[in-house]
Amino acid sequence: MNASASNFNGNIDAARIESLVRLAIAKALGQPGVPADHSGVYTPKLVVSISARHVHLTDEHVEKLFGKGKKLTPEKGLYQDGFFAAAETVMIVGPRRRMIPNVRVLGPTRKTSQVELAFTDTISLGIDAPVRHSGDIQGTPGCVLVGPAGAVELDQGVIRAARHVHINPRDCEYYGVKNGEFMALKVKSPQCSVTFEDLLVRQDANAKLEVHIDTDEGNACDLDHATSIELKRQEPCKCHDNH
């Protein structure tokens, strides 16, 4: 027993202990990044997600589409805590009765309903939707949403969602960016490599580091077969006027 104790005390690695302590603290605090190795150097955990066509609804529109007193039914949690894909879906109807069925509703509900599409979706619907950041819907085209209990006509709210990055203050510091600035994402794939610029930095204290691109962009860079992904501060850095 004494020999074992002596051997343990003699060979303990102070750097290794420090690394384990840092890792335990990061885990306890729910920090999104972990040390890349045993040196204790912080490396953010980057996730790139393809944001397929979806709809955000108000409480009022949920009831009109799915029935009086109806609430969204969480089916699958999204990567960002507190957000989910609902069991409910709607049909989007554009001009000349062009339509896309079974479009997923995301929760929680919002103050304003909004439809987010990829470019190919807008072509299918015959809607000339602009590229906008979420929530910026003033002057955008509308559409009709159809659910099992009724329909809602939106005067505006159809957009092509601009690419962006959800990020917390610690990761902002790591990359040297601030809320409202822009970043660039470089994706290398066997058949094609693409660099996406103008990813809006959307900082939130509770955010996990995640880039959102749409289905067209995901297909363009063959994200499923990517061999490397790099996120960096866009140079020269520019700012979003309305952040």
Stockholm file with secondary structure:
# STOCKHOLM 1.0

chainA/1-243         MNASASNFNGNIDAARIESLVRLAIAKALGQPGVPADHSGVYTPKLVVSISARHVHLTDEHVEKLFGKGKKLTPEKGLYQDGFFAAAETVMIVGPRRRMIPNVRVLGPTRKTSQVELAFTDTISLGIDAPVRHSGDIQGTPGCVLVGPAGAVELDQGVIRAARHVHINPRDCEYYGVKNGEFMALKVKSPQCSVTFEDLLVRQDANAKLEVHIDTDEGNACDLDHATSIELKRQEPCKCHDNH
#=GR chainA/1-243 SS CHHHHHHHHHHCCHHHHHHHHHHHHHHHHTCSCEESSTTCCEECCCEEEEECSEEECCHHHHHHHHCTTCCCCEEEECSSTTCEEEEEEEEEECGGGCEEEEEEEEESCCSSCEEEECHHHHHHHTCCCCEECTTCCTTCCCEEEEETTEEEEESSCEEEECCEEEECHHHHHHHTCCTTBEEEEEEECSSCEEEEEEEEEEECTTCCCEEEEEHHHHHHTTGGGCSEEEEEECSSCCBCTTC
#=GC SS_cons         CHHHHHHHHHHCCHHHHHHHHHHHHHHHHTCSCEESSTTCCEECCCEEEEECSEEECCHHHHHHHHCTTCCCCEEEECSSTTCEEEEEEEEEECGGGCEEEEEEEEESCCSSCEEEECHHHHHHHTCCCCEECTTCCTTCCCEEEEETTEEEEESSCEEEECCEEEECHHHHHHHTCCTTBEEEEEEECSSCEEEEEEEEEEECTTCCCEEEEEHHHHHHTTGGGCSEEEEEECSSCCBCTTC
//
